[in-house]
Amino acid sequence: MAVSGTGPLAGVRVVELAGIGPGPFAAMLLADLGADVVRVDRPGGGGLAVDPAYDVTNRNKRSVLIDLKAPCGPDRVLDLVERADVLIEGFRPGVAERLGVGPADCHARNPRLVYGRMTGWGQDGPLSHTAGHDIAYIAVTGALGMIGNPGEPPAVPANLVGDYAGGSLYLVIGVLAALRHAGTPDGAGQVVDAAIVDGTAHLTAMIHGMMAAGGWQDRRGANLLDGGCPFYGAYETSDGGYMAVGALEQQFYDTFVDLLGITEQAPARKDLARWGELREAVAARFKSRTRAEWTAVFEGSDACVAPVLSLGEAPHHPHLAARGTFTDVGGITQPAPAPRFSATPAEVTSGPAQPGAHTESVARDWDVPGLLGKGA
């Protein structure tokens, strides 16, 4: 029985050539939305992989083991491709072609296939064949340089900005758009070249517009949204916690300073020359109480203030708990599928796929008996 659920992509078949990072996350998102995702794992696994039992990015998927370097390996994958709608791979440019499962090989078997390629640098360009990780990709796009305090090294935002926002999400957008095109009367399959540098650069579109208009300085900690503004940032509390403040609009700012208790001593918010003074007043006030006390003060208000929670604390936040933003599957607390659909709800139907655990069911459901043969 296929693991695809009732989501909007139910009935869509996806082949994922195993990798790490943004490719698996993109495939997980498609699986969360109901697609039947078959992950082609390699014998022995890959580098940097977490314990398969805890790799949440492989939830809602099925796994088969195929050695692409074995004589029968490419044909096994192409048998799956012939019955699929989408393929996702994250090799360096040219590797899939050398393995016999590149776009030309796949489209010869399935002209309507959407071939999704996930890389950091893209399929062409001077750096396309070099290694890299999230931090390098966001560095050259200008995104990393915007994050952190002036006079200090840029703050590293885990691998969320590049791998997942600039990479996985753009790959999914591209795949869905290409899938729609392939389904039109005159449509055909195509290659989606999703490069993290392209997606991350695209994320900075608004900032580039603000720079062109003179509303953004090209340096860290000097702008409205990068920590330069005293009413948009994080402040330490008396117990070592932090509160996040985003009181940008006047009406929200008024509520903020009122609840914070600094209405009388707070200088005018539009007086940039006194922003340092305002920041000191806000910081001193937050240091007078604990995070829990300030959370109670601002809870339910329009001050745009929230406690800064850890990953372990986040699932217990009352709002997130009420919405079911997190779910527990197989003893692993993890984010629930997003976004939400009124008619075709998405859900987590199975935990992380163990390598090779679904060979028999995939062979049956996809009518690929060759998966059960030797030499795969």
Summary of the structure (lengths in Angstrom):
residues: 376
radius of gyration: 24.3
end to end distance: 22.1
largest distance: 78.9
contacts: 1173
relative contact order: 0.15
helix: 38%
strand: 14%
